[in-house]
Amino acid sequence: MPNDIIPAMTLTIEQVEHIANLARLELSASEKERMSQQLSAILDYVNRLQSLDTAGIPPTSSVLPPRSVLRLDEPHPGLDLETLLRNAPETEADQFRVPPVLD
């Protein structure tokens, strides 16, 4: 689609004031004018992007091929109970004994 067919998105000063109020921003008159122009340019660009035909493009979250940097999660045998409790300062009923934290 040619750009002249897409209607221009121009924000009014009132719309900029509303956006600034939602964002809790205090803008001067010159800042409101500049924001109106900049936000309108952003909306125009988004409008141009929406006119692109993306029907044959699969959805992706990255342009890079997927690859995992993590190792496979394979089960391995753990420590036996005697080895596990060998260095514990105190044990009770084959469990770690810790001092109470609440009285």
Residue pairs with C-beta under 8 A, 6 or more apart in sequence:
1 51
3 48
6 44
6 47
6 48
6 51
7 47
8 40
8 44
9 40
9 43
9 44
9 47
10 36
10 40
11 19
11 36
11 39
11 40
11 43
12 36
13 32
13 33
13 36
15 36
16 27
16 32
16 35
16 36
16 39
17 27
17 32
19 35
19 39
20 26
20 27
20 32
20 35
27 35
78 84
81 94
85 91
85 94
85 96
88 96
88 97
90 96
90 97
90 98
91 97
